Amino acid sequence: MEILAKLNELTGFAPDEDIELFEEIKFEPNVMCEHVDKKLTFRASQLEDG
């Protein structure tokens, strides 16, 4: 299953709903997030857990 369709399913959105993805860079003292390019794989975007 395509990851965007799965994310939409998990959130209760329509499968073809256009969503924006962001990566949390840091949380303290202020939240910092960066936009994730949906055309790239998570690996190419250097997304990690932790």
C-alpha positions in Angstrom: 0.0 0.0 0.0 1.3 3.4 -0.9 2.4 5.2 2.3 0.4 8.4 1.7 -2.8 6.4 1.2 -2.0 4.5 4.4 -1.4 7.7 6.4 -4.7 9.1 5.1 -6.5 5.9 6.2 -4.9 6.1 9.7 -6.1 9.7 10.1 -9.6 9.1 8.7 -9.0 11.1 5.5 -10.1 10.1 2.0 -7.5 7.9 0.3 -6.8 10.6 -2.3 -6.8 13.6 0.1 -3.7 15.8 -0.4 -1.8 16.0 2.8 1.4 17.9 3.8 4.2 16.0 5.6 6.6 17.6 8.1 9.5 16.3 10.1 10.0 17.4 13.7 13.6 18.6 14.0 13.5 19.7 17.6 10.9 20.2 20.3 12.5 22.3 23.0 12.7 25.2 23.6 10.7 25.8 20.5 9.2 23.4 18.0 11.1 23.3 14.7 9.7 21.4 11.7 10.7 21.0 8.1 8.5 20.3 5.1 9.0 16.7 3.7 9.1 16.4 -0.1 6.4 13.8 -0.9 8.2 12.9 -4.2 11.2 11.6 -2.3 11.4 8.3 -0.3 11.8 8.6 3.4 15.4 7.3 3.0 16.2 10.0 0.4 14.7 12.6 2.8 17.0 11.2 5.5 14.0 10.7 7.8 14.9 8.7 11.0 13.2 7.8 14.3 14.7 9.0 17.5 
